[in-house]
Amino acid sequence: MTLPPALPGDFVWGAHMARPSDYYSVANDTKWRELREAVLMLTSSDQPRFRCKNLETGNLSQWDGEWFYHWSSSGWDWMEWAELSVETAHQREHVRAVLRRIRFAGEQTTAGFRIYGYVRNGEAAGYIE
């Protein structure tokens, strides 16, 4: 499987680190927990891979697909955004249905979806439709 490259805005070593006061929260622990539970209810072939950007450090995680332990191992208060990678149109529609039901702020990408935990002050984020 080929995973998508980094997008503009992804962390670059040596770049300015984000300050939490520059952002406002658009997802709480309940939303992240509901996402985990909903993804675990999907068949394994419909579960997306994910990677996350840390708001405090700017670090971008490696792609992962283990939703039971890895997704929730360190909470979510640090997560600026998460990208969910899908491989098929069928998988995309199942993941989109989950994100719509939970009402996640985010956007569709060529690789799948980017969902937000925090958004920069002065910027708006729409919901996944």
C-alpha positions as CSV (number, residue, x, y, z in Angstrom):
1,M,0.0,0.0,0.0
2,T,1.3,3.4,-0.9
3,L,0.5,6.1,1.6
4,P,0.1,9.8,0.7
5,P,2.9,12.2,1.1
6,A,2.9,15.0,3.7
7,L,0.6,17.9,2.9
8,P,1.3,21.7,3.1
9,G,1.3,22.7,6.7
10,D,2.7,19.4,7.9
11,F,5.5,19.7,10.5
12,V,9.0,20.6,9.2
13,W,11.9,20.2,11.6
14,G,13.1,23.6,12.8
15,A,9.8,25.4,11.9
16,H,7.9,27.5,14.4
17,M,6.2,25.4,17.1
18,A,2.5,26.0,17.6
19,R,1.3,27.5,20.8
20,P,-2.0,26.1,22.1
21,S,-3.3,29.6,22.6
22,D,-3.1,30.1,18.8
23,Y,-5.8,27.4,18.3
24,Y,-9.4,26.6,19.5
25,S,-10.7,23.1,20.1
26,V,-13.3,21.6,17.8
27,A,-13.2,18.0,19.1
28,N,-13.4,16.7,22.7
29,D,-12.5,13.3,24.1
30,T,-16.0,12.1,23.6
31,K,-15.8,12.6,19.8
32,W,-12.4,10.9,19.6
33,R,-13.7,8.0,21.7
34,E,-16.8,7.7,19.5
35,L,-14.6,7.6,16.4
36,R,-12.5,4.8,17.8
37,E,-15.6,2.8,18.8
38,A,-17.3,3.3,15.4
39,V,-14.1,2.3,13.5
40,L,-13.8,-0.8,15.6
41,M,-17.3,-1.7,14.5
42,L,-16.4,-1.6,10.8
43,T,-15.0,-4.7,9.2
44,S,-11.2,-4.9,9.3
45,S,-11.0,-4.1,5.5
46,D,-13.1,-0.9,6.0
47,Q,-11.0,0.4,8.9
48,P,-8.8,3.3,7.7
49,R,-5.2,3.8,8.6
50,F,-4.4,7.0,10.5
51,R,-1.6,9.4,11.4
52,C,-1.8,12.3,13.8
53,K,-0.2,15.7,14.2
54,N,0.8,16.8,17.7
55,L,-0.3,20.4,18.4
56,E,2.3,21.0,21.0
57,T,5.4,19.5,19.3
58,G,4.5,19.6,15.6
59,N,5.5,16.0,15.3
60,L,3.6,13.9,12.7
61,S,3.2,10.2,13.6
62,Q,3.8,7.3,11.3
63,W,0.8,5.7,9.6
64,D,-0.9,3.1,11.8
65,G,-3.9,0.9,11.6
66,E,-4.2,-0.4,15.1
67,W,-7.4,1.2,16.5
68,F,-7.9,-0.8,19.7
69,Y,-4.8,0.2,21.7
70,H,-2.7,2.7,19.6
71,W,-5.5,5.1,18.9
72,S,-6.3,5.8,22.6
73,S,-3.0,5.1,24.3
74,S,-2.1,8.7,25.1
75,G,-5.4,10.5,25.1
76,W,-6.3,13.1,22.5
77,D,-5.8,16.6,24.0
78,W,-2.6,17.0,22.0
79,M,-4.0,16.1,18.6
80,E,-4.2,19.0,16.2
81,W,-5.6,16.7,13.4
82,A,-5.7,13.2,12.2
83,E,-5.6,11.9,8.7
84,L,-7.6,8.8,7.8
85,S,-6.4,7.0,4.7
86,V,-8.8,4.9,2.6
87,E,-8.0,2.7,-0.3
88,T,-11.4,2.1,-2.0
89,A,-14.6,4.0,-2.7
90,H,-16.5,1.5,-0.6
91,Q,-14.2,2.1,2.4
92,R,-14.4,5.9,1.8
93,E,-18.2,5.8,2.1
94,H,-18.1,3.8,5.3
95,V,-15.6,6.1,6.9
96,R,-17.5,9.2,5.7
97,A,-20.7,7.8,7.2
98,V,-18.9,7.5,10.6
99,L,-17.5,11.0,10.4
100,R,-20.9,12.5,9.4
101,R,-22.7,10.7,12.3
102,I,-20.2,12.0,14.8
103,R,-20.1,15.5,13.2
104,F,-16.3,15.9,12.9
105,A,-14.9,19.1,11.6
106,G,-12.6,18.3,8.7
107,E,-12.2,17.9,5.0
108,Q,-12.0,15.2,2.4
109,T,-8.5,14.7,0.9
110,T,-7.3,12.6,-2.1
111,A,-6.1,10.0,0.4
112,G,-9.2,10.0,2.6
113,F,-10.0,12.6,5.3
114,R,-8.4,15.0,7.6
115,I,-10.3,15.6,10.8
116,Y,-9.5,18.4,13.3
117,G,-9.0,18.4,17.0
118,Y,-7.9,22.1,16.9
119,V,-8.2,24.9,14.4
120,R,-6.1,28.0,14.2
121,N,-7.8,31.1,15.6
122,G,-9.4,33.1,12.8
123,E,-9.9,30.0,10.6
124,A,-13.0,28.0,10.1
125,A,-13.4,24.3,9.5
126,G,-16.5,22.7,8.0
127,Y,-18.0,19.4,8.9
128,I,-17.5,16.3,6.8
129,E,-20.5,15.9,4.5
